[in-house]
Amino acid sequence: MKNYVVQIGQRSWRMFLTVAKIMLPVLFIVHFADQIGLVTWLAHTIAPIMAMLSLPPEAGIVWVTTILTNIYGGMATLGALSENTTFTTAQLSALGAMMLFAHNLPMEQSIAQRAGASAVVTGLLRIGVAMIYGGFVAWILSKLNLLGSPVDLSWLRGEITQHQYGFWGSWWPWLQTTTRTLIMTALIIFCLVVILDVLGKIGFTNLVTKLMTPILRLSGLDERVAPVTTVGVLLGLSYGGALIIEQAQKNNFDAKTRLLALSWLSLSHSLIEDTLLVAALGANIWVILVGRIIITLIAMAIMELILRRMNYGVSG
């Protein structure tokens, strides 16, 4: 038993160090950029594009903040703008879907890069799919006159603490938050390693693989990555990416398998926590969950077809 715990602990620690070496520098850079106003500048720059997607300009500010920070940062920005801006349920659902498709790109796509997929390709995929899907949802719901009731976001205003400390004063809260994030990441990775090991021993992993095989075939994914892809889809790209990094080294996945698995995770991950967060804002669950999964399947099927015709990465 002692040897088993030591073995699991060593494996978990190696995976955590791999992810932490990526997370820490990116978190530092993003916070610094936020404090000097770069995030706000980029957000206002993209605001006019939102009008082309049938969304208010303020949606661009929220989305860019989400892209560079995370969904919590987007929620805080949304709360800050809610006093002077009204979103309908349709608009918030479209924006929420965009936030779910593309958030925390600097850190998450750095992990995707380390796991064997281009950060640029997967990042552009997330942004492109987010804009296409968000624009379509906003347009079709507007044309059909659906979900047009305004959403009350006043409860968010009490959560705004983004810049209250000033430049120098913000670093201590940032250090505390980052430390908690790293500790939680380490604990979750350890728990995942134990759970996956147990599930593998009792045969549950093989059952999941069999159940997921039809869906994987639709999107061109290798069934060998089913268990670790499932972890990322349910919990998050950071954890799924860490597992894929490890499994890719063990199983020598070819470039196509890694790219498709990480593209899947980039588009649809943390389906439980993140979806609940956006739903709490008032977004429609069919738009942000069911539609997101369907669009992911379509995007992955198209991507697999393109890669197959290119004969991409089949030799490893």
C-alpha positions as a printed NumPy array, in Angstrom:
array([[  0.   ,   0.   ,   0.   ],
       [  2.817,   2.377,   0.916],
       [  4.567,   1.707,  -2.403],
       [  1.309,   2.358,  -4.262],
       [  0.791,   5.735,  -2.551],
       [  4.414,   6.72 ,  -3.239],
       [  4.08 ,   5.711,  -6.889],
       [  0.824,   7.649,  -7.32 ],
       [  2.288,  10.642,  -5.498],
       [  5.384,  10.71 ,  -7.712],
       [  3.307,  10.422, -10.868],
       [  0.943,  13.187,  -9.71 ],
       [  3.841,  15.455,  -8.723],
       [  5.498,  15.084, -12.146],
       [  2.219,  15.961, -13.86 ],
       [  1.647,  18.929, -11.546],
       [  5.153,  20.33 , -12.161],
       [  4.597,  20.075, -15.903],
       [  1.387,  22.105, -15.677],
       [  2.658,  24.532, -12.994],
       [  5.683,  25.503, -15.108],
       [  3.199,  26.65 , -17.748],
       [  0.548,  28.165, -15.48 ],
       [  2.703,  30.362, -13.25 ],
       [  4.443,  32.51 , -15.911],
       [  1.225,  32.939, -17.876],
       [ -0.764,  33.964, -14.789],
       [  1.937,  36.538, -13.985],
       [  1.986,  38.004, -17.503],
       [ -1.805,  38.218, -17.748],
       [ -2.104,  39.934, -14.362],
       [  0.618,  42.43 , -15.291],
       [ -1.079,  43.163, -18.627],
       [ -4.385,  43.639, -16.829],
       [ -2.885,  46.064, -14.306],
       [ -1.259,  48.277, -16.96 ],
       [ -4.552,  48.507, -18.863],
       [ -3.69 ,  46.284, -21.829],
       [ -6.676,  43.999, -21.291],
       [ -9.057,  46.971, -21.181],
       [ -7.477,  48.486, -24.312],
       [ -7.845,  45.25 , -26.273],
       [-11.415,  44.866, -25.048],
       [-12.452,  48.291, -26.287],
       [-10.669,  47.655, -29.595],
       [-12.767,  44.581, -30.333],
       [-16.047,  46.112, -29.151],
       [-17.165,  47.324, -32.642],
       [-16.87 ,  43.788, -34.   ],
       [-19.636,  42.715, -31.635],
       [-22.118,  44.865, -33.557],
       [-21.457,  42.652, -36.586],
       [-22.494,  39.669, -34.459],
       [-25.778,  41.304, -33.375],
       [-24.371,  41.892, -29.896],
       [-23.915,  45.143, -27.946],
       [-20.39 ,  46.655, -28.035],
       [-20.007,  45.964, -24.313],
       [-20.097,  42.253, -25.119],
       [-16.688,  42.671, -26.723],
       [-15.248,  44.104, -23.512],
       [-16.593,  41.156, -21.529],
       [-15.394,  38.579, -24.043],
       [-11.842,  39.882, -24.438],
       [-11.466,  40.051, -20.668],
       [-12.663,  36.442, -20.52 ],
       [-10.273,  35.388, -23.282],
       [ -7.258,  36.852, -21.5  ],
       [ -8.246,  36.018, -17.926],
       [-11.053,  33.53 , -17.221],
       [-14.816,  33.263, -16.884],
       [-14.722,  34.828, -13.423],
       [-12.925,  37.851, -14.885],
       [-15.583,  38.092, -17.585],
       [-18.329,  37.902, -14.986],
       [-16.74 ,  40.739, -13.002],
       [-16.519,  42.877, -16.145],
       [-20.115,  42.053, -17.011],
       [-21.142,  43.193, -13.555],
       [-19.214,  46.445, -13.986],
       [-21.034,  47.181, -17.247],
       [-24.473,  46.004, -16.152],
       [-25.419,  49.33 , -14.564],
       [-25.453,  51.082, -17.951],
       [-26.039,  48.166, -20.323],
       [-28.97 ,  45.791, -20.703],
       [-28.584,  42.296, -22.121],
       [-31.478,  40.164, -23.279],
       [-31.469,  36.453, -22.513],
       [-30.672,  35.798, -26.184],
       [-27.69 ,  38.176, -26.169],
       [-26.396,  36.837, -22.868],
       [-26.769,  33.257, -24.101],
       [-24.765,  34.07 , -27.239],
       [-22.11 ,  35.895, -25.214],
       [-22.051,  33.11 , -22.622],
       [-21.433,  30.524, -25.342],
       [-18.569,  32.637, -26.685],
       [-17.099,  32.864, -23.182],
       [-17.296,  29.084, -22.806],
       [-15.664,  28.417, -26.161],
       [-12.863,  30.949, -25.698],
       [-11.569,  31.823, -22.233],
       [ -8.207,  31.871, -20.455],
       [ -6.43 ,  31.333, -23.773],
       [ -2.888,  32.32 , -22.698],
       [ -2.728,  29.606, -20.048],
       [ -4.917,  26.903, -21.553],
       [ -3.39 ,  27.036, -25.028],
       [  0.097,  27.007, -23.493],
       [ -0.901,  23.693, -21.913],
       [ -2.269,  22.487, -25.269],
       [  1.055,  23.452, -26.866],
       [  2.985,  21.473, -24.257],
       [  0.687,  18.487, -24.806],
       [  1.495,  18.427, -28.514],
       [ -0.937,  20.715, -30.352],
       [ -0.247,  24.155, -31.796],
       [ -1.353,  26.898, -29.412],
       [ -2.038,  29.167, -32.388],
       [ -4.174,  26.613, -34.239],
       [ -6.224,  25.581, -31.201],
       [ -6.525,  29.191, -30.027],
       [ -7.753,  30.43 , -33.411],
       [-10.123,  27.45 , -33.56 ],
       [-11.679,  28.484, -30.247],
       [-12.032,  32.128, -31.257],
       [-13.373,  31.284, -34.72 ],
       [-15.962,  28.781, -33.485],
       [-16.989,  31.157, -30.691],
       [-17.62 ,  34.035, -33.12 ],
       [-19.472,  31.878, -35.665],
       [-21.667,  30.198, -33.063],
       [-22.246,  33.326, -30.965],
       [-23.126,  35.417, -34.011],
       [-25.477,  32.731, -35.34 ],
       [-27.247,  32.315, -31.984],
       [-27.729,  36.08 , -31.537],
       [-28.98 ,  36.482, -35.109],
       [-31.373,  33.516, -35.217],
       [-32.903,  34.254, -31.81 ],
       [-33.39 ,  37.883, -32.809],
       [-35.058,  36.892, -36.086],
       [-37.319,  34.414, -34.314],
       [-38.014,  36.901, -31.509],
       [-37.01 ,  34.365, -28.864],
       [-35.454,  34.907, -25.415],
       [-35.934,  38.655, -25.692],
       [-36.553,  39.379, -22.013],
       [-33.894,  41.509, -20.239],
       [-31.594,  39.834, -17.712],
       [-31.085,  41.318, -14.236],
       [-27.34 ,  41.403, -13.532],
       [-27.407,  43.78 , -10.585],
       [-26.338,  40.984,  -8.199],
       [-22.969,  40.85 ,  -9.974],
       [-21.964,  44.384,  -9.03 ],
       [-20.949,  43.373,  -5.536],
       [-18.364,  40.961,  -6.974],
       [-16.239,  43.628,  -8.649],
       [-12.826,  43.77 ,  -6.981],
       [-10.584,  43.744, -10.019],
       [ -8.692,  47.017,  -9.565],
       [ -9.515,  48.124,  -6.04 ],
       [ -5.97 ,  47.495,  -4.762],
       [ -4.062,  49.544,  -7.342],
       [ -0.996,  48.309,  -9.25 ],
       [  1.357,  47.464,  -6.362],
       [ -1.356,  46.523,  -3.9  ],
       [ -2.843,  44.006,  -6.341],
       [  0.164,  41.673,  -6.231],
       [ -0.413,  40.302,  -2.745],
       [ -4.029,  39.239,  -3.479],
       [ -2.766,  37.866,  -6.81 ],
       [ -0.097,  35.807,  -5.017],
       [ -2.672,  34.448,  -2.565],
       [ -5.106,  33.544,  -5.347],
       [ -2.363,  31.98 ,  -7.479],
       [ -1.083,  29.91 ,  -4.549],
       [ -4.588,  28.603,  -3.857],
       [ -5.015,  27.808,  -7.553],
       [ -1.768,  25.83 ,  -7.69 ],
       [ -2.562,  23.941,  -4.477],
       [ -6.031,  23.027,  -5.737],
       [ -4.563,  21.988,  -9.096],
       [ -2.082,  19.676,  -7.351],
       [ -4.806,  18.12 ,  -5.176],
       [ -7.169,  17.617,  -8.104],
       [ -4.448,  16.021, -10.243],
       [ -3.599,  13.625,  -7.386],
       [ -7.274,  12.685,  -6.957],
       [ -7.7  ,  12.221, -10.708],
       [ -4.675,   9.939, -10.921],
       [ -6.015,   7.779,  -8.069],
       [ -9.548,   7.679,  -9.489],
       [ -8.397,   6.851, -13.015],
       [ -6.086,   4.134, -11.712],
       [ -8.915,   2.541,  -9.712],
       [-11.377,   2.848, -12.599],
       [ -8.844,   1.234, -14.905],
       [ -8.355,  -1.703, -12.534],
       [-12.096,  -2.385, -12.152],
       [-12.744,  -2.148, -15.91 ],
       [-14.777,   1.056, -15.864],
       [-12.306,   2.823, -18.168],
       [-12.875,   0.203, -20.856],
       [-16.639,   0.606, -20.465],
       [-16.371,   4.398, -20.912],
       [-14.206,   3.888, -23.966],
       [-16.785,   1.574, -25.536],
       [-19.625,   3.982, -24.797],
       [-17.688,   6.921, -26.244],
       [-16.445,   5.094, -29.336],
       [-19.434,   6.019, -31.593],
       [-19.047,   9.71 , -30.678],
       [-15.293,   9.544, -31.103],
       [-15.677,   8.042, -34.555],
       [-17.943,  10.91 , -35.561],
       [-15.217,  13.397, -34.705],
       [-12.261,  11.286, -35.791],
       [-10.743,  10.867, -32.31 ],
       [ -8.608,   7.839, -31.457],
       [-10.461,   5.733, -28.868],
       [ -7.222,   5.377, -26.882],
       [ -7.575,   8.985, -25.721],
       [-11.21 ,   8.518, -24.633],
       [-10.584,   8.243, -20.857],
       [ -8.299,  11.268, -20.552],
       [-10.4  ,  13.299, -22.991],
       [-13.457,  12.564, -20.845],
       [-11.66 ,  13.935, -17.773],
       [-10.877,  17.179, -19.59 ],
       [-14.368,  17.49 , -21.037],
       [-15.945,  17.189, -17.602],
       [-13.394,  18.988, -15.422],
       [-11.119,  21.209, -17.475],
       [ -8.372,  21.501, -20.066],
       [ -5.62 ,  21.917, -17.477],
       [ -6.322,  18.497, -15.944],
       [ -7.115,  16.756, -19.237],
       [ -4.046,  18.353, -20.813],
       [ -1.81 ,  17.111, -18.005],
       [ -3.106,  13.573, -18.513],
       [ -2.687,  13.785, -22.284],
       [  0.912,  14.952, -21.852],
       [  1.596,  11.845, -19.794],
       [ -0.344,   9.432, -22.015],
       [  1.203,  10.819, -25.206],
       [  4.648,   9.998, -23.842],
       [  3.574,   6.466, -22.9  ],
       [  1.577,   5.598, -26.02 ],
       [  3.438,   7.681, -28.601],
       [  0.269,   9.254, -30.024],
       [  0.758,  10.612, -33.522],
       [  0.425,  14.334, -34.25 ],
       [ -3.107,  13.993, -35.638],
       [ -4.387,  12.2  , -32.528],
       [ -2.896,  14.824, -30.224],
       [ -4.221,  17.725, -32.296],
       [ -7.763,  16.324, -32.494],
       [ -7.925,  15.402, -28.799],
       [ -6.635,  18.798, -27.692],
       [ -8.853,  20.642, -30.169],
       [-11.836,  18.783, -28.708],
       [-10.777,  19.759, -25.194],
       [-10.135,  23.348, -26.283],
       [-13.693,  23.689, -27.563],
       [-15.559,  21.702, -24.913],
       [-14.077,  21.301, -21.456],
       [-15.196,  21.828, -17.877],
       [-18.766,  21.175, -18.966],
       [-19.941,  21.009, -15.344],
       [-18.426,  23.993, -13.526],
       [-18.139,  26.506, -16.369],
       [-21.594,  25.751, -17.758],
       [-23.181,  26.226, -14.326],
       [-21.371,  29.564, -13.912],
       [-22.668,  30.946, -17.206],
       [-26.142,  29.496, -16.642],
       [-26.253,  31.34 , -13.303],
       [-25.873,  34.599, -15.218],
       [-29.149,  33.878, -17.009],
       [-27.963,  32.169, -20.192],
       [-30.124,  29.508, -21.817],
       [-28.841,  25.992, -21.054],
       [-29.75 ,  24.667, -24.514],
       [-27.586,  27.318, -26.138],
       [-24.56 ,  27.059, -23.844],
       [-24.488,  23.276, -23.317],
       [-26.379,  21.303, -25.966],
       [-25.537,  23.69 , -28.788],
       [-21.912,  23.87 , -27.679],
       [-21.536,  20.081, -27.797],
       [-23.22 ,  19.84 , -31.21 ],
       [-21.028,  22.581, -32.683],
       [-17.954,  20.883, -31.209],
       [-18.898,  17.625, -32.923],
       [-19.423,  19.415, -36.23 ],
       [-16.18 ,  21.369, -35.955],
       [-14.222,  18.233, -35.042],
       [-15.714,  16.231, -37.909],
       [-14.762,  18.989, -40.368],
       [-11.294,  19.266, -38.863],
       [-10.732,  15.496, -39.045],
       [-11.793,  15.467, -42.701],
       [ -9.375,  18.272, -43.526],
       [ -6.507,  16.598, -41.671],
       [ -7.223,  13.255, -43.336],
       [ -7.134,  14.813, -46.777],
       [ -3.899,  16.556, -45.849],
       [ -2.552,  13.197, -44.576],
       [ -1.532,  15.14 , -41.488],
       [  0.606,  13.589, -38.772],
       [ -0.175,   9.943, -39.444],
       [  3.448,   8.948, -39.192],
       [  3.825,  10.543, -35.703]])
